[in-house]
Amino acid sequence: MAAIRSGYSSMSYSSMPSLSSNRRGTSVHGGAGGSNVRISYATRLGSGFDLSSALQGGGGGGGAGGARIDSMHTSGSEKVTMQNLNDRLATYLQKVRSLEEANAKLEKQIREWYDKQAPTVRDYSKYEAIIEDLRRKIGGATQDNGRLMLHIDNARLAAEDFKVKFENEMCLRQSVEGDISGLRKILDEITMARSDLEMQVEGLKEELVYLKKNHEEEMAAMRSQVSASSVNVEVDARPQDNLNEVLDGIRAQYEGLAEKSRREMADWYKVKFDSLNKEVTSSSESLQTSRTEINDLKRTLQSLQIELQSQLSLLGDTESRYSLQLGQLQVMVDSLESELSRVKADTERQRTEYQLLLDIKTRLEMEIAEYRRLLDGDDVILLDQYAKEM
């Protein structure tokens, strides 16, 4: 009796497949003292219960108990049936052990796979740093682009201002050229007036020469008349002196008038010519200043246009370069996203497989617990029957 209790107390149960609704029988095989106990299960319990093989080889009270149990079961058919059931239970337990070994192997493979996969999981932190750096670069490039656009707008506004100034200077130049044309007309009129005055002076000189000639002729005629008359030399000679004085006075008067007129005309012409020269000089200086400013504005406009073209070309190069970099980054991000999706899919598949194996293990544990409960109940019943028969 003590050997049977020790044999049941040292039993170990393994994972089994799904539980059947029929009641299962048990058979115990073991050595003396309950060592090396093997429990067999059957789908249907026979009319008898065979403990002879479980108690064979036992020492002490175990041997006596085995002899008394053999005396209780004398039917050969019941022994054959129990032996058959024991064989089937042994086969079933062998399958259970093989399933346990396979389960343990699978768990080991799963652990090894997770151990192998854990270090080989892609570390995307370095890509995040690269992406963050590229984002900073893109932000800097965007700011540079904004600054370039601001410089271009400022250059465009400055070019428009210079264009307005250029148009104003062109209007001023046209007005100055108009004034110069008017002054040239005035200069031509003054030149014509000078020519007229010079012709008048020449006419007056010719008239003076003619008057002198007439005077000399008259004086010669009068002298001839005086020399022909012989009335009184003293009386006739005196009037001749007065006539010469009168003629000299008239000559001096005409010469003074001519000289005065000539000086007045020369002074007026000189003043008018100086004023016209001053006006022409100031107009020429203004025109030269305007031309210089126009040339400076033209050069500034050309330099601004060249700078604008260089800025536009630089902007185009920057946009193309950053577009290429953005394309490369997009390709990298797409590849990383596809790889991340693949890793997620693999992880989900492995999680599903692990969950499936965990469910199988849970079901096996539940079945083992159910078998254990049934075995505990059957053992109690058999022991009670055995105690009653004793």
C-alpha positions as CSV (number, residue, x, y, z in Angstrom):
1,M,0.0,0.0,0.0
2,A,2.8,2.4,0.8
3,A,4.5,1.5,-2.5
4,I,1.4,2.4,-4.5
5,R,1.0,5.7,-2.7
6,S,4.7,6.6,-3.3
7,G,4.3,5.6,-7.0
8,Y,1.3,7.9,-7.4
9,S,2.9,10.7,-5.5
10,S,6.0,10.7,-7.8
11,M,4.1,10.8,-11.2
12,S,4.8,13.5,-13.8
13,Y,2.3,14.4,-16.5
14,S,3.0,15.7,-19.9
15,S,1.2,17.7,-22.6
16,M,-1.6,15.8,-24.5
17,P,-3.9,16.5,-27.4
18,S,-7.6,17.4,-27.0
19,L,-9.6,15.8,-24.3
20,S,-12.2,13.1,-25.2
21,S,-15.6,13.0,-23.7
22,N,-15.2,9.2,-22.8
23,R,-13.7,8.3,-19.5
24,R,-10.1,7.2,-19.6
25,G,-8.5,4.3,-17.7
26,T,-5.1,4.2,-16.2
27,S,-2.4,1.6,-15.7
28,V,0.7,2.0,-13.5
29,H,4.1,0.5,-14.2
30,G,6.9,1.1,-11.8
31,G,9.7,-0.3,-9.8
32,A,10.1,-0.9,-6.1
33,G,9.2,2.0,-3.9
34,G,7.4,3.9,-6.7
35,S,10.5,4.6,-8.8
36,N,10.4,4.7,-12.6
37,V,6.6,4.9,-12.6
38,R,4.8,5.0,-16.0
39,I,1.1,5.9,-16.3
40,S,-0.9,4.6,-19.3
41,Y,-4.2,6.0,-20.4
42,A,-7.0,4.3,-22.4
43,T,-10.1,5.8,-24.1
44,R,-12.4,3.3,-22.2
45,L,-11.8,1.6,-18.9
46,G,-12.3,-2.2,-18.9
47,S,-14.1,-4.2,-16.3
48,G,-10.9,-5.0,-14.4
49,F,-7.8,-3.1,-13.2
50,D,-4.3,-4.6,-13.7
51,L,-1.6,-3.5,-11.3
52,S,0.6,-6.5,-11.6
53,S,3.1,-5.1,-14.0
54,A,3.3,-1.8,-12.0
55,L,4.1,-3.7,-8.8
56,Q,6.5,-6.3,-10.3
57,G,9.9,-6.2,-8.8
58,G,8.8,-4.3,-5.7
59,G,10.3,-5.3,-2.4
60,G,8.8,-5.7,1.0
61,G,5.2,-5.0,1.4
62,G,5.0,-4.1,-2.3
63,G,5.6,-7.8,-3.4
64,A,2.9,-9.1,-1.0
65,G,0.5,-6.5,-2.3
66,G,1.3,-7.5,-5.9
67,A,0.6,-11.2,-5.1
68,R,-2.8,-10.3,-3.5
69,I,-3.8,-8.2,-6.5
70,D,-2.9,-11.0,-8.9
71,S,-5.1,-13.3,-6.9
72,M,-8.0,-10.8,-7.4
73,H,-7.9,-10.8,-11.2
74,T,-7.8,-14.3,-12.7
75,S,-9.6,-13.6,-16.0
76,G,-7.2,-13.9,-18.9
77,S,-9.3,-11.7,-21.3
78,E,-9.3,-8.8,-18.9
79,K,-5.5,-9.0,-18.6
80,V,-5.2,-9.0,-22.4
81,T,-7.6,-6.0,-22.6
82,M,-5.6,-4.1,-19.9
83,Q,-2.4,-5.0,-21.6
84,N,-3.7,-3.7,-24.9
85,L,-4.9,-0.5,-23.2
86,N,-1.5,-0.2,-21.5
87,D,0.2,-0.5,-24.9
88,R,-2.0,2.1,-26.4
89,L,-1.5,4.4,-23.5
90,A,2.3,4.0,-23.8
91,T,2.1,4.8,-27.5
92,Y,0.0,7.8,-26.7
93,L,2.4,9.0,-24.1
94,Q,5.3,8.5,-26.5
95,K,3.4,10.8,-28.9
96,V,2.9,13.3,-26.1
97,R,6.6,13.3,-25.3
98,S,7.4,13.7,-28.9
99,L,5.0,16.6,-29.1
100,E,6.6,18.1,-26.0
101,E,10.0,17.7,-27.5
102,A,8.8,19.3,-30.7
103,N,7.2,22.1,-28.7
104,A,10.4,22.6,-26.7
105,K,12.4,22.6,-30.0
106,L,10.0,25.2,-31.5
107,E,10.2,27.4,-28.4
108,K,14.0,27.1,-28.5
109,Q,14.0,28.0,-32.2
110,I,11.7,30.9,-31.5
111,R,14.0,32.1,-28.7
112,E,17.0,31.7,-31.0
113,W,15.2,33.5,-33.8
114,Y,14.4,36.4,-31.5
115,D,17.9,36.4,-30.1
116,K,19.2,36.5,-33.7
117,Q,16.7,39.1,-34.9
118,A,17.0,41.4,-31.9
119,P,20.5,42.7,-32.9
120,T,19.8,42.6,-36.6
121,V,16.8,44.9,-36.3
122,R,17.5,47.9,-38.4
123,D,18.4,50.9,-36.2
124,Y,16.6,53.8,-37.7
125,S,18.0,56.3,-35.3
126,K,21.0,57.1,-37.6
127,Y,18.5,57.6,-40.4
128,E,16.5,59.9,-38.2
129,A,19.7,61.9,-37.5
130,I,20.4,62.1,-41.2
131,I,16.8,63.1,-41.9
132,E,16.9,65.7,-39.2
133,D,20.2,67.1,-40.6
134,L,18.7,67.1,-44.1
135,R,15.7,68.9,-42.8
136,R,17.9,71.5,-41.2
137,K,19.8,71.8,-44.5
138,I,16.5,72.1,-46.4
139,G,15.3,74.8,-43.8
140,G,18.6,76.6,-44.3
141,A,18.3,76.3,-48.1
142,T,14.7,77.6,-47.9
143,Q,15.9,80.6,-45.8
144,D,18.8,81.2,-48.3
145,N,16.2,81.0,-51.1
146,G,14.1,83.5,-49.3
147,R,17.0,85.8,-48.8
148,L,17.9,85.5,-52.5
149,M,14.3,86.2,-53.5
150,L,14.4,89.3,-51.2
151,H,17.7,90.4,-52.8
152,I,16.2,89.9,-56.2
153,D,13.1,91.9,-55.3
154,N,15.3,94.7,-53.9
155,A,17.4,94.6,-57.1
156,R,14.3,94.7,-59.2
157,L,12.9,97.6,-57.2
158,A,16.3,99.4,-57.5
159,A,16.3,98.7,-61.2
160,E,12.8,100.1,-61.5
161,D,13.9,103.2,-59.6
162,F,17.0,103.7,-61.8
163,K,14.7,103.2,-64.8
164,V,12.4,106.0,-63.5
165,K,15.5,108.2,-62.9
166,F,16.8,107.3,-66.3
167,E,13.5,108.3,-67.9
168,N,13.5,111.6,-65.9
169,E,17.0,112.3,-67.0
170,M,16.0,111.6,-70.6
171,C,13.2,114.1,-70.2
172,L,15.6,116.6,-68.7
173,R,18.1,115.9,-71.5
174,Q,15.4,116.5,-74.1
175,S,14.4,119.8,-72.4
176,V,18.1,120.8,-72.2
177,E,18.6,119.9,-75.9
178,G,15.5,122.0,-76.7
179,D,16.9,124.9,-74.8
180,I,20.2,124.5,-76.6
181,S,18.4,124.5,-79.9
182,G,16.6,127.7,-78.9
183,L,19.9,129.3,-77.8
184,R,21.5,128.3,-81.1
185,K,18.6,130.0,-82.9
186,I,19.3,133.1,-80.8
187,L,23.0,132.8,-81.6
188,D,22.2,132.6,-85.3
189,E,20.0,135.7,-85.0
190,I,22.7,137.6,-83.1
191,T,25.2,136.5,-85.8
192,M,22.9,137.9,-88.5
193,A,22.4,141.1,-86.5
194,R,26.2,141.4,-86.2
195,S,26.6,140.9,-89.9
196,D,23.9,143.6,-90.5
197,L,25.7,145.9,-88.1
198,E,29.1,145.2,-89.8
199,M,27.5,145.9,-93.2
200,Q,26.1,149.2,-91.8
201,V,29.5,150.0,-90.4
202,E,31.0,149.3,-93.8
203,G,28.3,151.5,-95.4
204,L,29.0,154.3,-93.0
205,K,32.7,154.0,-93.7
206,E,32.1,154.1,-97.4
207,E,29.7,157.1,-96.9
208,L,32.4,158.8,-94.7
209,V,35.0,158.2,-97.4
210,Y,32.5,159.5,-100.0
211,L,31.8,162.6,-97.9
212,K,35.6,163.1,-97.4
213,K,36.1,162.9,-101.1
214,N,33.2,165.3,-101.8
215,H,34.5,167.6,-99.2
216,E,38.0,167.5,-100.7
217,E,36.6,168.1,-104.1
218,E,34.4,171.0,-102.8
219,M,37.4,172.4,-101.0
220,A,39.5,172.1,-104.1
221,A,36.8,173.8,-106.2
222,M,36.5,176.6,-103.6
223,R,40.2,177.0,-103.5
224,S,40.3,177.3,-107.3
225,Q,37.6,179.9,-107.2
226,V,39.3,181.8,-104.5
227,S,42.6,181.7,-106.3
228,A,40.9,183.0,-109.5
229,S,39.5,186.0,-107.8
230,S,41.9,188.9,-107.1
231,V,39.7,191.3,-105.2
232,N,41.4,191.3,-101.8
233,V,43.7,188.7,-100.7
234,E,43.5,189.5,-97.0
235,V,39.7,189.5,-97.0
236,D,39.4,186.4,-99.1
237,A,42.1,184.5,-97.2
238,R,40.5,184.9,-93.9
239,P,37.2,183.1,-94.7
240,Q,39.3,180.3,-96.2
241,D,40.8,179.7,-92.7
242,N,37.3,179.7,-91.1
243,L,36.0,177.2,-93.7
244,N,38.8,174.8,-93.1
245,E,38.1,175.0,-89.4
246,V,34.4,174.4,-90.1
247,L,35.2,171.4,-92.3
248,D,37.6,170.1,-89.7
249,G,35.0,170.5,-87.1
250,I,32.4,168.7,-89.2
251,R,35.0,166.0,-90.0
252,A,35.8,165.6,-86.3
253,Q,32.1,165.5,-85.5
254,Y,31.3,162.8,-88.0
255,E,34.4,160.9,-87.0
256,G,33.3,161.2,-83.3
257,L,29.8,160.0,-84.1
258,A,31.1,157.1,-86.2
259,E,33.6,156.2,-83.5
260,K,30.9,156.4,-80.8
261,S,28.5,154.3,-82.8
262,R,31.2,151.8,-83.5
263,R,32.2,151.6,-79.8
264,E,28.5,151.3,-78.8
265,M,27.9,148.5,-81.3
266,A,31.2,146.8,-80.3
267,D,30.3,147.0,-76.6
268,W,26.8,145.8,-77.2
269,Y,27.9,143.0,-79.4
270,K,30.6,142.1,-76.9
271,V,28.1,142.0,-74.0
272,K,25.6,140.1,-76.0
273,F,28.2,137.6,-77.2
274,D,29.6,137.1,-73.7
275,S,26.1,136.5,-72.3
276,L,25.4,134.1,-75.1
277,N,28.7,132.4,-74.5
278,K,27.9,132.1,-70.8
279,E,24.5,130.6,-71.5
280,V,26.0,128.2,-74.1
281,T,28.8,127.2,-71.7
282,S,26.3,126.7,-68.8
283,S,24.0,124.7,-71.1
284,S,27.0,122.7,-72.4
285,E,28.1,122.0,-68.8
286,S,24.5,121.0,-67.9
287,L,24.4,118.8,-71.0
288,Q,27.7,117.3,-70.2
289,T,26.6,116.7,-66.6
290,S,23.4,115.1,-67.8
291,R,25.3,112.9,-70.2
292,T,27.7,111.9,-67.5
293,E,24.8,111.0,-65.1
294,I,23.0,109.2,-67.9
295,N,26.1,107.2,-68.7
296,D,26.5,106.4,-64.9
297,L,22.9,105.3,-64.8
298,K,23.3,103.2,-67.8
299,R,26.4,101.5,-66.3
300,T,24.5,101.0,-63.0
301,L,21.5,99.6,-64.8
302,Q,23.8,97.2,-66.8
303,S,25.5,96.1,-63.6
304,L,22.2,95.6,-61.8
305,Q,20.9,93.6,-64.8
306,I,24.0,91.5,-64.8
307,E,23.7,90.9,-61.0
308,L,20.0,90.1,-61.5
309,Q,20.8,87.5,-64.1
310,S,23.5,86.0,-61.9
311,Q,21.1,85.9,-59.0
312,L,18.5,84.2,-61.1
313,S,21.0,81.7,-62.5
314,L,22.2,81.0,-58.9
315,L,18.6,80.6,-57.8
316,G,17.9,78.2,-60.6
317,D,21.1,76.2,-59.7
318,T,20.1,76.1,-56.1
319,E,16.6,75.0,-56.8
320,S,17.8,72.3,-59.2
321,R,20.4,71.1,-56.7
322,Y,18.0,71.0,-53.8
323,S,15.3,69.4,-56.0
324,L,17.8,66.6,-56.8
325,Q,18.7,66.2,-53.1
326,L,15.0,66.2,-52.2
327,G,14.4,63.5,-54.8
328,Q,17.3,61.4,-53.4
329,L,15.9,61.9,-49.9
330,Q,12.4,60.9,-51.0
331,V,13.8,57.8,-52.6
332,M,15.7,57.0,-49.4
333,V,12.6,57.7,-47.3
334,D,10.4,55.5,-49.5
335,S,12.9,52.6,-49.3
336,L,13.1,53.0,-45.5
337,E,9.3,53.1,-45.3
338,S,9.0,50.0,-47.5
339,E,11.7,48.2,-45.3
340,L,9.8,49.3,-42.2
341,S,6.6,48.0,-43.6
342,R,8.3,44.7,-44.4
343,V,9.8,44.5,-40.9
344,K,6.4,45.2,-39.4
345,A,4.8,42.5,-41.6
346,D,7.4,40.0,-40.6
347,T,7.0,41.0,-36.9
348,E,3.2,40.6,-37.2
349,R,3.6,37.2,-38.9
350,Q,6.0,36.0,-36.2
351,R,3.6,37.4,-33.5
352,T,0.8,35.5,-35.1
353,E,2.8,32.3,-35.3
354,Y,3.9,32.8,-31.7
355,Q,0.3,33.4,-30.6
356,L,-0.8,30.3,-32.5
357,L,1.9,28.2,-30.7
358,L,1.0,29.8,-27.4
359,D,-2.7,28.9,-28.0
360,I,-1.6,25.3,-28.8
361,K,0.5,25.2,-25.7
362,T,-2.4,26.6,-23.6
363,R,-4.8,24.0,-25.0
364,L,-2.3,21.3,-24.3
365,E,-1.8,22.5,-20.7
366,M,-5.6,22.6,-20.3
367,E,-5.9,19.0,-21.6
368,I,-3.0,17.9,-19.3
369,A,-4.8,19.6,-16.4
370,E,-8.0,17.8,-17.3
371,Y,-6.2,14.5,-17.6
372,R,-4.5,15.1,-14.3
373,R,-7.9,15.8,-12.7
374,L,-9.4,12.7,-14.2
375,L,-6.4,10.6,-13.1
376,D,-6.5,11.9,-9.6
377,G,-10.2,11.0,-9.5
378,D,-9.7,7.5,-10.9
379,D,-6.8,6.9,-8.6
380,V,-8.9,7.8,-5.6
381,I,-11.7,5.5,-6.8
382,L,-9.3,2.6,-7.4
383,L,-7.6,3.0,-4.1
384,D,-11.0,3.1,-2.3
385,Q,-12.0,-0.1,-4.1
386,Y,-8.7,-1.7,-3.3
387,A,-9.0,-0.7,0.3
388,K,-12.5,-2.2,0.5
389,E,-11.4,-5.4,-1.1
390,M,-8.5,-5.6,1.3
